[in-house]
Amino acid sequence: MLGSLHDAEDAVQSTWIKTSAVADDGLRNPAAYLTTVLTRECLDQLRKRRHRREGPLPADMLPADVVSADERYLERENISRALMVVLNRLTPAQRVAYVLHDVFGVPFRDIADTLGSTPDAAKKHASRARKRIGGVGRGAVIAGVDDLVVDAFLAAAADGDTTRMVSLMSDDCSRVADRSLIPEQASATVVGATAVARETTLFVDRIRTSTPMFADGRPVRVIAPGGHELAVIDVTVHDGRVTQIEIDRVGPRVELTVSASAA
């Protein structure tokens, strides 16, 4: 719901404090009551972020221990990092409605009570969230010959296999990266298959946290450690070879989706 294990633990603790004084013998359904209180706590946090106009913070602006904890959680629970990226961009009501209904099967009438709205309004929030997400919970399905080349290249990059990377690139392949994403001493532009492959091995950890998504309808890979967006990898393929790799920040107005039809 909150996109952060640290924030989730805070929400659970706050819920426990708020409900510990309530006599459970007078509750018909204590579990449902706790779920409602916890969800409202999450909703309050999400609305406060939106009121402060806080967009999703990129991974490199979050404490390293927070990102590491979230990454371990995603891997342990087998949660799609692409799904987390999109959830971070939904409105609070859309996020709550989608998570409660599509993930946990909570009826819309109960979600409406939590949101302070009507069941029809709750359905609309979930529907809008579903369109953004594309109805796919385990990542984008990207098909095509060029995309298979991209998949093979990134798999080789994640393994640090320079020989395989070179074989998948044109001789004059170039890599262009946002200066803020690379070490100060590194060059923003690298040209030549061997040079690009050698330089790519420096960022294996980041590549391993990339996930297939769509940016304004274009197939890309989003680097998202712990489900927190960091950068977009846009790979150009010509005649079965990678000819250019662009690595850039994710713009706030870029429409990130899990399926192309949702863009």
Secondary structure, DSSP 8 states (H G I E B T S, - for coil): --S-HHHHHHHHHHHHHHHTTS-GGG-S-HHHHHHHHHHHHHHHHHHHHHHTT-----GGGS-HHHHHHHHHHHHHHT--HHHHHHHTTS-HHHHHHHIIIIIT---HHHHHHHHTS-HHHHHHHHHHHHHHHTT-SS-----SHHHHHHHHHHHHHHHT-HHHHHHTEEEEEEEEE-GGGS-TTS-SEEESHHHHHHHHGGGHHHHTTEEEEEETTEEEEEE-GGG---EEEEEEEETTEEEEEEEE---TT--EESSGGG-
